Amino acid sequence: MPAVTAEPAARAATARTPNNLQPYWMPFTANRQFKAQPRLLVGAKGLHYTSADGRAVLDGTAGLWCCNAGHAHPKIVAAIQAQAAEMDYAPAFQMGHPKAFELAARVAALAPGDLDHVFFTNSGSEAVDTALKIAIAYQRLRGEGTRTRLIGRERGYHGVGFGGMSVGGIATNRKFFGPLLSGVDHLPHTYDRAKQGFSRGQPEWGAHLADELERIIALHDASTIAAVIVEPVACSTGVLVPPKGYLERLREICTKHGILLIFDEVITGFGRLGTNFAVDYFGVMPDLVTTAKGLTSGAVPMGAVIARKGIYDTFMTGPDYAIELFHGYTYSGHPLACAAGLAALEVYAEEGLFEKVRTLAPYWEERVHGLKGVPHVIDIRNLGLIAAIELEPIPGQPAKRAFDAFLAAYEKGLLIRTTGDIIALSPPLTIGKREIDEIFGKLAEVLKAAG
Ligand SMILES: Cc1ncc(COP(=O)(O)O)c(C=O)c1O
């Protein structure tokens, strides 16, 4: 490594300079483009951000699919403030604090059936790695120690830990990072534009793709497979809605072969589809659910794994003074996150936000599909308060057309998200018809102007 040359005084001066953008290595960002043309947000309230140059920006993405109650909700703000003053932190191991138990009970009550034990993490990535570890350890504890293999899906996104990356199926997120976890296989993704293009809600075609799991099981043998993990709706890859009957079929095959089914509900949990969880929307019961984001409405980082009773109970053996699961994070169930989570769940219930999504979803669907026929739009997909608009890539410049649209929309005061050449939308659940009109009106202008 080159020697550090800056004098201490110079280094201190640099540290105080508020507009030095260089030291921050930004995540999942084109760092050089950003630092040449920064987009800094300095405030947020309700459905809008305020940019550093003083403009209101309509949040079409709930931050990063997370601020379901809108920004700076007074109830959530007050809860975090009060908790910070009352108790900043309590050790997570061999100690507890009341709000962690209260939040776990609330989350368990929201989850259906016997999904009734909650393990807290600080992010979706940690929730996924936790769920994968629980699945493998569970199989061992029930005497099936050869079941260590994990099955993910092409185009799946399960965060950026080595576990999540390994079961994930987005090539750019995997290819730089070596061989990843061994003993992982992938289902095919569920998307075929020719068969499903411009479907409204769940596509009719594609349930049979779940049968690929039987092929994978025949190859490896069920006795080597611990769990299958999928997002009920694959959001980060650009919103792939599960074909009708697909998730039901996955469930049947997993049950038949003693394989755990994990639903990664980091995005779909807490109202995005108009139900508590996607589990409720689709009526398909997994064994473990991972979640994060909407759990605290994005106000404090937090994730969670929700486990069925039988899984938790399997761990509760041995002497009662012994630790049952050698896993956890310093900040599991952090008091500030728990306070934010309790307040967020109250807001969702008091304001009827999940029901509101169910009422708004048909309008949302109508408006997004109204973009059919706009230049370069090659597919549109939607479910609940989620939508994707797929654009024809510029030849030789993949992802540029959508990125240009993102920049142009931001200039017009609208925040959207892009992945490859797909625009993804997931506004706060507090949005109304007027703002929905604004989103699609501005998007149509942007796409038409792009020519
Ligand atoms: C389905 C899914 N799983 C996991 C993650 C990772 O969550 P985090 O970024 O909080 O680690 C995400 C993030 O978007 C996600 O959508």
PDBQT file of the ligand as one rigid body, heavy atoms in Angstrom, charges set to zero:
ROOT
HETATM    1  C1  LIG A 501     -35.698 -10.091  -1.427  1.00  0.00    +0.000 C 
HETATM    2  C2  LIG A 501     -34.520  -9.405  -0.796  1.00  0.00    +0.000 A 
HETATM    3  N1  LIG A 501     -33.730 -10.089   0.041  1.00  0.00    +0.000 NA
HETATM    4  C3  LIG A 501     -32.690  -9.508   0.645  1.00  0.00    +0.000 A 
HETATM    5  C4  LIG A 501     -32.385  -8.185   0.432  1.00  0.00    +0.000 A 
HETATM    6  C5  LIG A 501     -31.210  -7.569   1.110  1.00  0.00    +0.000 C 
HETATM    7  O1  LIG A 501     -31.607  -6.678   2.066  1.00  0.00    +0.000 OA
HETATM    8  P1  LIG A 501     -30.536  -5.628   2.668  1.00  0.00    +0.000 P 
HETATM    9  O2  LIG A 501     -30.159  -4.694   1.566  1.00  0.00    +0.000 OA
HETATM   10  O3  LIG A 501     -31.298  -4.992   3.797  1.00  0.00    +0.000 OA
HETATM   11  O4  LIG A 501     -29.391  -6.440   3.167  1.00  0.00    +0.000 OA
HETATM   12  C6  LIG A 501     -33.186  -7.439  -0.428  1.00  0.00    +0.000 A 
HETATM   13  C7  LIG A 501     -32.899  -6.018  -0.696  1.00  0.00    +0.000 C 
HETATM   14  O5  LIG A 501     -33.445  -5.386  -1.550  1.00  0.00    +0.000 OA
HETATM   15  C8  LIG A 501     -34.275  -8.061  -1.065  1.00  0.00    +0.000 A 
HETATM   16  O6  LIG A 501     -35.065  -7.391  -1.921  1.00  0.00    +0.000 OA
ENDROOT
TORSDOF 0
